[in-house]
Amino acid sequence: MSFTQEFSIRADHPSLAGHFPDQPVVPGVVILQQVENALKSWQDGSVILAWPQVKFVRPLLPNSSCKVELTLSGKQQVKFKCSNATAVIASGIFDYDLGVRE
């Protein structure tokens, strides 16, 4: 099973102000937050427990479209890839839990 979601970080995002002010790039933690948002859209109530593997390959520029692809990799483990039209931005694996269901 897999899931795909697109996102873009606006140039006025608060995290960009101190992240290379003359030529801002989206911080890795903001990209990972978008990966988590994609997981929650796919598996409502899920939480990420650990990031055993994360690799940032290229910078993501503000206002650029980025696609998050999530693929089940094993029991409660997901492979992710973030890419734009031309290249992979980040990839890795995270462990997750379905969370508390009521």
MODELLER restraints for C-alpha pairs under 7 A, 6 or more apart:
rsr = mdl.restraints
at = mdl.atoms
rsr.add(forms.Gaussian(group=physical.xy_distance, feature=features.Distance(at['CA:1:A'], at['CA:71:A']), mean=5.97, stdev=0.5))
rsr.add(forms.Gaussian(group=physical.xy_distance, feature=features.Distance(at['CA:1:A'], at['CA:72:A']), mean=5.82, stdev=0.5))
rsr.add(forms.Gaussian(group=physical.xy_distance, feature=features.Distance(at['CA:2:A'], at['CA:70:A']), mean=5.40, stdev=0.5))
rsr.add(forms.Gaussian(group=physical.xy_distance, feature=features.Distance(at['CA:2:A'], at['CA:71:A']), mean=4.29, stdev=0.5))
rsr.add(forms.Gaussian(group=physical.xy_distance, feature=features.Distance(at['CA:2:A'], at['CA:72:A']), mean=6.36, stdev=0.5))
rsr.add(forms.Gaussian(group=physical.xy_distance, feature=features.Distance(at['CA:3:A'], at['CA:42:A']), mean=6.58, stdev=0.5))
rsr.add(forms.Gaussian(group=physical.xy_distance, feature=features.Distance(at['CA:3:A'], at['CA:69:A']), mean=5.84, stdev=0.5))
rsr.add(forms.Gaussian(group=physical.xy_distance, feature=features.Distance(at['CA:3:A'], at['CA:70:A']), mean=5.14, stdev=0.5))
rsr.add(forms.Gaussian(group=physical.xy_distance, feature=features.Distance(at['CA:3:A'], at['CA:71:A']), mean=6.60, stdev=0.5))
rsr.add(forms.Gaussian(group=physical.xy_distance, feature=features.Distance(at['CA:4:A'], at['CA:67:A']), mean=6.83, stdev=0.5))
rsr.add(forms.Gaussian(group=physical.xy_distance, feature=features.Distance(at['CA:4:A'], at['CA:68:A']), mean=5.56, stdev=0.5))
rsr.add(forms.Gaussian(group=physical.xy_distance, feature=features.Distance(at['CA:4:A'], at['CA:69:A']), mean=4.53, stdev=0.5))
rsr.add(forms.Gaussian(group=physical.xy_distance, feature=features.Distance(at['CA:4:A'], at['CA:70:A']), mean=6.30, stdev=0.5))
rsr.add(forms.Gaussian(group=physical.xy_distance, feature=features.Distance(at['CA:5:A'], at['CA:38:A']), mean=6.12, stdev=0.5))
rsr.add(forms.Gaussian(group=physical.xy_distance, feature=features.Distance(at['CA:5:A'], at['CA:67:A']), mean=5.74, stdev=0.5))
rsr.add(forms.Gaussian(group=physical.xy_distance, feature=features.Distance(at['CA:5:A'], at['CA:68:A']), mean=5.28, stdev=0.5))
rsr.add(forms.Gaussian(group=physical.xy_distance, feature=features.Distance(at['CA:5:A'], at['CA:69:A']), mean=6.75, stdev=0.5))
rsr.add(forms.Gaussian(group=physical.xy_distance, feature=features.Distance(at['CA:6:A'], at['CA:65:A']), mean=6.85, stdev=0.5))
rsr.add(forms.Gaussian(group=physical.xy_distance, feature=features.Distance(at['CA:6:A'], at['CA:66:A']), mean=5.57, stdev=0.5))
rsr.add(forms.Gaussian(group=physical.xy_distance, feature=features.Distance(at['CA:6:A'], at['CA:67:A']), mean=4.27, stdev=0.5))
rsr.add(forms.Gaussian(group=physical.xy_distance, feature=features.Distance(at['CA:6:A'], at['CA:68:A']), mean=6.01, stdev=0.5))
rsr.add(forms.Gaussian(group=physical.xy_distance, feature=features.Distance(at['CA:7:A'], at['CA:65:A']), mean=5.88, stdev=0.5))
rsr.add(forms.Gaussian(group=physical.xy_distance, feature=features.Distance(at['CA:7:A'], at['CA:66:A']), mean=5.41, stdev=0.5))
rsr.add(forms.Gaussian(group=physical.xy_distance, feature=features.Distance(at['CA:7:A'], at['CA:67:A']), mean=6.40, stdev=0.5))
rsr.add(forms.Gaussian(group=physical.xy_distance, feature=features.Distance(at['CA:8:A'], at['CA:63:A']), mean=5.54, stdev=0.5))
rsr.add(forms.Gaussian(group=physical.xy_distance, feature=features.Distance(at['CA:8:A'], at['CA:64:A']), mean=5.61, stdev=0.5))
rsr.add(forms.Gaussian(group=physical.xy_distance, feature=features.Distance(at['CA:8:A'], at['CA:65:A']), mean=4.84, stdev=0.5))
rsr.add(forms.Gaussian(group=physical.xy_distance, feature=features.Distance(at['CA:8:A'], at['CA:66:A']), mean=6.09, stdev=0.5))
rsr.add(forms.Gaussian(group=physical.xy_distance, feature=features.Distance(at['CA:9:A'], at['CA:62:A']), mean=5.41, stdev=0.5))
rsr.add(forms.Gaussian(group=physical.xy_distance, feature=features.Distance(at['CA:9:A'], at['CA:63:A']), mean=5.44, stdev=0.5))
rsr.add(forms.Gaussian(group=physical.xy_distance, feature=features.Distance(at['CA:10:A'], at['CA:62:A']), mean=5.54, stdev=0.5))
rsr.add(forms.Gaussian(group=physical.xy_distance, feature=features.Distance(at['CA:10:A'], at['CA:63:A']), mean=4.93, stdev=0.5))
rsr.add(forms.Gaussian(group=physical.xy_distance, feature=features.Distance(at['CA:11:A'], at['CA:62:A']), mean=4.90, stdev=0.5))
rsr.add(forms.Gaussian(group=physical.xy_distance, feature=features.Distance(at['CA:11:A'], at['CA:63:A']), mean=5.94, stdev=0.5))
rsr.add(forms.Gaussian(group=physical.xy_distance, feature=features.Distance(at['CA:16:A'], at['CA:24:A']), mean=5.88, stdev=0.5))
rsr.add(forms.Gaussian(group=physical.xy_distance, feature=features.Distance(at['CA:16:A'], at['CA:25:A']), mean=6.78, stdev=0.5))
rsr.add(forms.Gaussian(group=physical.xy_distance, feature=features.Distance(at['CA:16:A'], at['CA:26:A']), mean=6.43, stdev=0.5))
rsr.add(forms.Gaussian(group=physical.xy_distance, feature=features.Distance(at['CA:19:A'], at['CA:25:A']), mean=6.52, stdev=0.5))
rsr.add(forms.Gaussian(group=physical.xy_distance, feature=features.Distance(at['CA:24:A'], at['CA:61:A']), mean=6.85, stdev=0.5))
rsr.add(forms.Gaussian(group=physical.xy_distance, feature=features.Distance(at['CA:25:A'], at['CA:59:A']), mean=6.17, stdev=0.5))
rsr.add(forms.Gaussian(group=physical.xy_distance, feature=features.Distance(at['CA:25:A'], at['CA:60:A']), mean=5.69, stdev=0.5))
rsr.add(forms.Gaussian(group=physical.xy_distance, feature=features.Distance(at['CA:25:A'], at['CA:61:A']), mean=4.80, stdev=0.5))
rsr.add(forms.Gaussian(group=physical.xy_distance, feature=features.Distance(at['CA:25:A'], at['CA:62:A']), mean=6.29, stdev=0.5))
rsr.add(forms.Gaussian(group=physical.xy_distance, feature=features.Distance(at['CA:26:A'], at['CA:60:A']), mean=5.46, stdev=0.5))
rsr.add(forms.Gaussian(group=physical.xy_distance, feature=features.Distance(at['CA:26:A'], at['CA:61:A']), mean=5.92, stdev=0.5))
rsr.add(forms.Gaussian(group=physical.xy_distance, feature=features.Distance(at['CA:26:A'], at['CA:62:A']), mean=6.25, stdev=0.5))
rsr.add(forms.Gaussian(group=physical.xy_distance, feature=features.Distance(at['CA:35:A'], at['CA:68:A']), mean=6.41, stdev=0.5))
rsr.add(forms.Gaussian(group=physical.xy_distance, feature=features.Distance(at['CA:39:A'], at['CA:46:A']), mean=6.96, stdev=0.5))
rsr.add(forms.Gaussian(group=physical.xy_distance, feature=features.Distance(at['CA:40:A'], at['CA:46:A']), mean=5.83, stdev=0.5))
rsr.add(forms.Gaussian(group=physical.xy_distance, feature=features.Distance(at['CA:45:A'], at['CA:98:A']), mean=6.04, stdev=0.5))
rsr.add(forms.Gaussian(group=physical.xy_distance, feature=features.Distance(at['CA:45:A'], at['CA:99:A']), mean=5.46, stdev=0.5))
rsr.add(forms.Gaussian(group=physical.xy_distance, feature=features.Distance(at['CA:46:A'], at['CA:96:A']), mean=6.67, stdev=0.5))
rsr.add(forms.Gaussian(group=physical.xy_distance, feature=features.Distance(at['CA:46:A'], at['CA:97:A']), mean=5.51, stdev=0.5))
rsr.add(forms.Gaussian(group=physical.xy_distance, feature=features.Distance(at['CA:46:A'], at['CA:98:A']), mean=4.17, stdev=0.5))
rsr.add(forms.Gaussian(group=physical.xy_distance, feature=features.Distance(at['CA:46:A'], at['CA:99:A']), mean=5.07, stdev=0.5))
rsr.add(forms.Gaussian(group=physical.xy_distance, feature=features.Distance(at['CA:47:A'], at['CA:96:A']), mean=5.51, stdev=0.5))
rsr.add(forms.Gaussian(group=physical.xy_distance, feature=features.Distance(at['CA:47:A'], at['CA:97:A']), mean=5.44, stdev=0.5))
rsr.add(forms.Gaussian(group=physical.xy_distance, feature=features.Distance(at['CA:47:A'], at['CA:98:A']), mean=6.48, stdev=0.5))
rsr.add(forms.Gaussian(group=physical.xy_distance, feature=features.Distance(at['CA:47:A'], at['CA:99:A']), mean=6.19, stdev=0.5))
rsr.add(forms.Gaussian(group=physical.xy_distance, feature=features.Distance(at['CA:48:A'], at['CA:94:A']), mean=6.77, stdev=0.5))
rsr.add(forms.Gaussian(group=physical.xy_distance, feature=features.Distance(at['CA:48:A'], at['CA:95:A']), mean=5.92, stdev=0.5))
rsr.add(forms.Gaussian(group=physical.xy_distance, feature=features.Distance(at['CA:48:A'], at['CA:96:A']), mean=4.26, stdev=0.5))
rsr.add(forms.Gaussian(group=physical.xy_distance, feature=features.Distance(at['CA:48:A'], at['CA:97:A']), mean=6.50, stdev=0.5))
rsr.add(forms.Gaussian(group=physical.xy_distance, feature=features.Distance(at['CA:49:A'], at['CA:95:A']), mean=5.43, stdev=0.5))
rsr.add(forms.Gaussian(group=physical.xy_distance, feature=features.Distance(at['CA:49:A'], at['CA:96:A']), mean=5.05, stdev=0.5))
rsr.add(forms.Gaussian(group=physical.xy_distance, feature=features.Distance(at['CA:49:A'], at['CA:97:A']), mean=6.79, stdev=0.5))
rsr.add(forms.Gaussian(group=physical.xy_distance, feature=features.Distance(at['CA:50:A'], at['CA:94:A']), mean=5.67, stdev=0.5))
rsr.add(forms.Gaussian(group=physical.xy_distance, feature=features.Distance(at['CA:50:A'], at['CA:95:A']), mean=5.19, stdev=0.5))
rsr.add(forms.Gaussian(group=physical.xy_distance, feature=features.Distance(at['CA:51:A'], at['CA:93:A']), mean=6.20, stdev=0.5))
rsr.add(forms.Gaussian(group=physical.xy_distance, feature=features.Distance(at['CA:51:A'], at['CA:94:A']), mean=4.44, stdev=0.5))
rsr.add(forms.Gaussian(group=physical.xy_distance, feature=features.Distance(at['CA:51:A'], at['CA:95:A']), mean=6.45, stdev=0.5))
rsr.add(forms.Gaussian(group=physical.xy_distance, feature=features.Distance(at['CA:52:A'], at['CA:93:A']), mean=6.20, stdev=0.5))
rsr.add(forms.Gaussian(group=physical.xy_distance, feature=features.Distance(at['CA:52:A'], at['CA:94:A']), mean=6.05, stdev=0.5))
rsr.add(forms.Gaussian(group=physical.xy_distance, feature=features.Distance(at['CA:53:A'], at['CA:92:A']), mean=4.91, stdev=0.5))
rsr.add(forms.Gaussian(group=physical.xy_distance, feature=features.Distance(at['CA:53:A'], at['CA:93:A']), mean=5.13, stdev=0.5))
rsr.add(forms.Gaussian(group=physical.xy_distance, feature=features.Distance(at['CA:53:A'], at['CA:94:A']), mean=6.95, stdev=0.5))
rsr.add(forms.Gaussian(group=physical.xy_distance, feature=features.Distance(at['CA:54:A'], at['CA:91:A']), mean=5.86, stdev=0.5))
rsr.add(forms.Gaussian(group=physical.xy_distance, feature=features.Distance(at['CA:54:A'], at['CA:92:A']), mean=4.30, stdev=0.5))
rsr.add(forms.Gaussian(group=physical.xy_distance, feature=features.Distance(at['CA:54:A'], at['CA:93:A']), mean=6.52, stdev=0.5))
rsr.add(forms.Gaussian(group=physical.xy_distance, feature=features.Distance(at['CA:55:A'], at['CA:90:A']), mean=5.51, stdev=0.5))
rsr.add(forms.Gaussian(group=physical.xy_distance, feature=features.Distance(at['CA:55:A'], at['CA:91:A']), mean=5.40, stdev=0.5))
rsr.add(forms.Gaussian(group=physical.xy_distance, feature=features.Distance(at['CA:55:A'], at['CA:92:A']), mean=6.01, stdev=0.5))
rsr.add(forms.Gaussian(group=physical.xy_distance, feature=features.Distance(at['CA:56:A'], at['CA:89:A']), mean=6.06, stdev=0.5))
rsr.add(forms.Gaussian(group=physical.xy_distance, feature=features.Distance(at['CA:56:A'], at['CA:90:A']), mean=4.32, stdev=0.5))
rsr.add(forms.Gaussian(group=physical.xy_distance, feature=features.Distance(at['CA:56:A'], at['CA:91:A']), mean=6.70, stdev=0.5))
rsr.add(forms.Gaussian(group=physical.xy_distance, feature=features.Distance(at['CA:57:A'], at['CA:88:A']), mean=6.69, stdev=0.5))
rsr.add(forms.Gaussian(group=physical.xy_distance, feature=features.Distance(at['CA:57:A'], at['CA:89:A']), mean=5.23, stdev=0.5))
rsr.add(forms.Gaussian(group=physical.xy_distance, feature=features.Distance(at['CA:57:A'], at['CA:90:A']), mean=5.51, stdev=0.5))
rsr.add(forms.Gaussian(group=physical.xy_distance, feature=features.Distance(at['CA:58:A'], at['CA:88:A']), mean=6.98, stdev=0.5))
rsr.add(forms.Gaussian(group=physical.xy_distance, feature=features.Distance(at['CA:58:A'], at['CA:89:A']), mean=4.75, stdev=0.5))
rsr.add(forms.Gaussian(group=physical.xy_distance, feature=features.Distance(at['CA:59:A'], at['CA:89:A']), mean=6.35, stdev=0.5))
rsr.add(forms.Gaussian(group=physical.xy_distance, feature=features.Distance(at['CA:60:A'], at['CA:89:A']), mean=6.58, stdev=0.5))
rsr.add(forms.Gaussian(group=physical.xy_distance, feature=features.Distance(at['CA:65:A'], at['CA:84:A']), mean=6.16, stdev=0.5))
rsr.add(forms.Gaussian(group=physical.xy_distance, feature=features.Distance(at['CA:66:A'], at['CA:82:A']), mean=6.38, stdev=0.5))
rsr.add(forms.Gaussian(group=physical.xy_distance, feature=features.Distance(at['CA:66:A'], at['CA:83:A']), mean=5.44, stdev=0.5))
rsr.add(forms.Gaussian(group=physical.xy_distance, feature=features.Distance(at['CA:66:A'], at['CA:84:A']), mean=4.70, stdev=0.5))
rsr.add(forms.Gaussian(group=physical.xy_distance, feature=features.Distance(at['CA:67:A'], at['CA:82:A']), mean=5.42, stdev=0.5))
rsr.add(forms.Gaussian(group=physical.xy_distance, feature=features.Distance(at['CA:67:A'], at['CA:83:A']), mean=5.30, stdev=0.5))
rsr.add(forms.Gaussian(group=physical.xy_distance, feature=features.Distance(at['CA:67:A'], at['CA:84:A']), mean=6.14, stdev=0.5))
rsr.add(forms.Gaussian(group=physical.xy_distance, feature=features.Distance(at['CA:68:A'], at['CA:80:A']), mean=6.88, stdev=0.5))
rsr.add(forms.Gaussian(group=physical.xy_distance, feature=features.Distance(at['CA:68:A'], at['CA:81:A']), mean=5.74, stdev=0.5))
rsr.add(forms.Gaussian(group=physical.xy_distance, feature=features.Distance(at['CA:68:A'], at['CA:82:A']), mean=4.52, stdev=0.5))
rsr.add(forms.Gaussian(group=physical.xy_distance, feature=features.Distance(at['CA:68:A'], at['CA:83:A']), mean=6.78, stdev=0.5))
rsr.add(forms.Gaussian(group=physical.xy_distance, feature=features.Distance(at['CA:69:A'], at['CA:80:A']), mean=5.51, stdev=0.5))
rsr.add(forms.Gaussian(group=physical.xy_distance, feature=features.Distance(at['CA:69:A'], at['CA:81:A']), mean=5.20, stdev=0.5))
rsr.add(forms.Gaussian(group=physical.xy_distance, feature=features.Distance(at['CA:69:A'], at['CA:82:A']), mean=6.41, stdev=0.5))
rsr.add(forms.Gaussian(group=physical.xy_distance, feature=features.Distance(at['CA:70:A'], at['CA:78:A']), mean=6.36, stdev=0.5))
rsr.add(forms.Gaussian(group=physical.xy_distance, feature=features.Distance(at['CA:70:A'], at['CA:79:A']), mean=5.79, stdev=0.5))
rsr.add(forms.Gaussian(group=physical.xy_distance, feature=features.Distance(at['CA:70:A'], at['CA:80:A']), mean=4.63, stdev=0.5))
rsr.add(forms.Gaussian(group=physical.xy_distance, feature=features.Distance(at['CA:70:A'], at['CA:81:A']), mean=6.80, stdev=0.5))
rsr.add(forms.Gaussian(group=physical.xy_distance, feature=features.Distance(at['CA:71:A'], at['CA:78:A']), mean=5.49, stdev=0.5))
rsr.add(forms.Gaussian(group=physical.xy_distance, feature=features.Distance(at['CA:71:A'], at['CA:79:A']), mean=5.23, stdev=0.5))
rsr.add(forms.Gaussian(group=physical.xy_distance, feature=features.Distance(at['CA:71:A'], at['CA:80:A']), mean=6.46, stdev=0.5))
rsr.add(forms.Gaussian(group=physical.xy_distance, feature=features.Distance(at['CA:72:A'], at['CA:78:A']), mean=4.53, stdev=0.5))
rsr.add(forms.Gaussian(group=physical.xy_distance, feature=features.Distance(at['CA:72:A'], at['CA:79:A']), mean=6.34, stdev=0.5))
rsr.add(forms.Gaussian(group=physical.xy_distance, feature=features.Distance(at['CA:73:A'], at['CA:79:A']), mean=5.86, stdev=0.5))
rsr.add(forms.Gaussian(group=physical.xy_distance, feature=features.Distance(at['CA:76:A'], at['CA:95:A']), mean=5.78, stdev=0.5))
rsr.add(forms.Gaussian(group=physical.xy_distance, feature=features.Distance(at['CA:76:A'], at['CA:96:A']), mean=5.33, stdev=0.5))
rsr.add(forms.Gaussian(group=physical.xy_distance, feature=features.Distance(at['CA:76:A'], at['CA:97:A']), mean=6.24, stdev=0.5))
rsr.add(forms.Gaussian(group=physical.xy_distance, feature=features.Distance(at['CA:77:A'], at['CA:93:A']), mean=6.95, stdev=0.5))
rsr.add(forms.Gaussian(group=physical.xy_distance, feature=features.Distance(at['CA:77:A'], at['CA:94:A']), mean=5.75, stdev=0.5))
rsr.add(forms.Gaussian(group=physical.xy_distance, feature=features.Distance(at['CA:77:A'], at['CA:95:A']), mean=4.46, stdev=0.5))
rsr.add(forms.Gaussian(group=physical.xy_distance, feature=features.Distance(at['CA:77:A'], at['CA:96:A']), mean=6.07, stdev=0.5))
rsr.add(forms.Gaussian(group=physical.xy_distance, feature=features.Distance(at['CA:78:A'], at['CA:93:A']), mean=5.59, stdev=0.5))
rsr.add(forms.Gaussian(group=physical.xy_distance, feature=features.Distance(at['CA:78:A'], at['CA:94:A']), mean=5.50, stdev=0.5))
rsr.add(forms.Gaussian(group=physical.xy_distance, feature=features.Distance(at['CA:78:A'], at['CA:95:A']), mean=6.47, stdev=0.5))
rsr.add(forms.Gaussian(group=physical.xy_distance, feature=features.Distance(at['CA:79:A'], at['CA:92:A']), mean=5.76, stdev=0.5))
rsr.add(forms.Gaussian(group=physical.xy_distance, feature=features.Distance(at['CA:79:A'], at['CA:93:A']), mean=4.41, stdev=0.5))
rsr.add(forms.Gaussian(group=physical.xy_distance, feature=features.Distance(at['CA:79:A'], at['CA:94:A']), mean=6.63, stdev=0.5))
rsr.add(forms.Gaussian(group=physical.xy_distance, feature=features.Distance(at['CA:80:A'], at['CA:91:A']), mean=5.41, stdev=0.5))
rsr.add(forms.Gaussian(group=physical.xy_distance, feature=features.Distance(at['CA:80:A'], at['CA:92:A']), mean=5.45, stdev=0.5))
rsr.add(forms.Gaussian(group=physical.xy_distance, feature=features.Distance(at['CA:80:A'], at['CA:93:A']), mean=6.00, stdev=0.5))
rsr.add(forms.Gaussian(group=physical.xy_distance, feature=features.Distance(at['CA:81:A'], at['CA:90:A']), mean=5.84, stdev=0.5))
rsr.add(forms.Gaussian(group=physical.xy_distance, feature=features.Distance(at['CA:81:A'], at['CA:91:A']), mean=4.25, stdev=0.5))
rsr.add(forms.Gaussian(group=physical.xy_distance, feature=features.Distance(at['CA:81:A'], at['CA:92:A']), mean=6.70, stdev=0.5))
rsr.add(forms.Gaussian(group=physical.xy_distance, feature=features.Distance(at['CA:82:A'], at['CA:88:A']), mean=5.96, stdev=0.5))
rsr.add(forms.Gaussian(group=physical.xy_distance, feature=features.Distance(at['CA:82:A'], at['CA:89:A']), mean=5.38, stdev=0.5))
rsr.add(forms.Gaussian(group=physical.xy_distance, feature=features.Distance(at['CA:82:A'], at['CA:90:A']), mean=5.10, stdev=0.5))
rsr.add(forms.Gaussian(group=physical.xy_distance, feature=features.Distance(at['CA:82:A'], at['CA:91:A']), mean=6.13, stdev=0.5))
rsr.add(forms.Gaussian(group=physical.xy_distance, feature=features.Distance(at['CA:83:A'], at['CA:89:A']), mean=5.00, stdev=0.5))
rsr.add(forms.Gaussian(group=physical.xy_distance, feature=features.Distance(at['CA:83:A'], at['CA:90:A']), mean=6.98, stdev=0.5))
